[in-house]
Amino acid sequence: MVHPGKWYDPITERWIAPREPRLATPSRAIENHVLELERTIEVQRIWRALVDCCARN
């Protein structure tokens, strides 16, 4: 990943420094993991229902 240094903005006549990248907080990462797990479980439930429905015919 490239991290550019400061650059000059001729309109404001200032040097601009890039913002520090924000890292996901652990609580946010856990929340995302839980949401992904819930989606996976829901997809599996729908898939099983579809397979069961098609197997009956």
C-alpha positions as a Markdown table, in Angstrom:
| # | Residue | x | y | z |
|---|---|---|---|---|
| 1 | Met | 0.0 | 0.0 | 0.0 |
| 2 | Val | 1.3 | 3.4 | -0.9 |
| 3 | His | 1.3 | 6.1 | 1.8 |
| 4 | Pro | 1.7 | 9.5 | 0.1 |
| 5 | Gly | 3.4 | 12.3 | 2.1 |
| 6 | Lys | 2.3 | 15.9 | 2.4 |
| 7 | Trp | 1.2 | 17.7 | -0.7 |
| 8 | Tyr | 0.7 | 21.4 | -1.5 |
| 9 | Asp | -2.8 | 22.7 | -2.2 |
| 10 | Pro | -2.4 | 25.9 | -4.3 |
| 11 | Ile | -6.0 | 27.0 | -3.7 |
| 12 | Thr | -5.7 | 27.2 | 0.1 |
| 13 | Glu | -1.9 | 27.7 | -0.1 |
| 14 | Arg | -1.3 | 25.1 | 2.5 |
| 15 | Trp | 0.5 | 21.8 | 2.9 |
| 16 | Ile | -1.9 | 18.9 | 3.3 |
| 17 | Ala | -1.0 | 15.8 | 5.3 |
| 18 | Pro | -2.9 | 12.6 | 4.7 |
| 19 | Arg | -5.2 | 11.4 | 7.5 |
| 20 | Glu | -4.3 | 8.4 | 9.5 |
| 21 | Pro | -6.2 | 5.3 | 8.5 |
| 22 | Arg | -8.8 | 4.3 | 11.0 |
| 23 | Leu | -8.7 | 0.7 | 12.1 |
| 24 | Ala | -11.9 | -1.2 | 13.0 |
| 25 | Thr | -12.3 | -1.4 | 16.7 |
| 26 | Pro | -12.5 | -4.9 | 18.2 |
| 27 | Ser | -16.1 | -4.5 | 19.1 |
| 28 | Arg | -16.9 | -3.5 | 15.5 |
| 29 | Ala | -15.0 | -6.5 | 14.2 |
| 30 | Ile | -16.9 | -8.8 | 16.5 |
| 31 | Glu | -20.2 | -7.2 | 15.5 |
| 32 | Asn | -19.3 | -7.8 | 11.8 |
| 33 | His | -18.3 | -11.4 | 12.6 |
| 34 | Val | -21.6 | -12.0 | 14.3 |
| 35 | Leu | -23.6 | -10.5 | 11.4 |
| 36 | Glu | -21.7 | -12.7 | 8.9 |
| 37 | Leu | -22.3 | -15.8 | 11.0 |
| 38 | Glu | -26.1 | -14.9 | 11.2 |
| 39 | Arg | -26.1 | -14.5 | 7.4 |
| 40 | Thr | -24.3 | -17.9 | 6.9 |
| 41 | Ile | -26.8 | -19.6 | 9.2 |
| 42 | Glu | -29.8 | -18.0 | 7.3 |
| 43 | Val | -28.4 | -19.0 | 3.9 |
| 44 | Gln | -27.9 | -22.6 | 5.1 |
| 45 | Arg | -31.4 | -22.7 | 6.5 |
| 46 | Ile | -32.9 | -21.5 | 3.2 |
| 47 | Trp | -30.7 | -23.9 | 1.2 |
| 48 | Arg | -31.9 | -26.9 | 3.3 |
| 49 | Ala | -35.5 | -25.8 | 2.9 |
| 50 | Leu | -35.0 | -25.6 | -0.9 |
| 51 | Val | -33.4 | -29.0 | -1.1 |
| 52 | Asp | -36.1 | -30.5 | 1.1 |
| 53 | Cys | -38.8 | -29.0 | -1.1 |
| 54 | Cys | -37.2 | -30.2 | -4.3 |
| 55 | Ala | -36.6 | -33.7 | -2.9 |
| 56 | Arg | -40.4 | -34.1 | -2.2 |
| 57 | Asn | -41.3 | -33.8 | -5.9 |
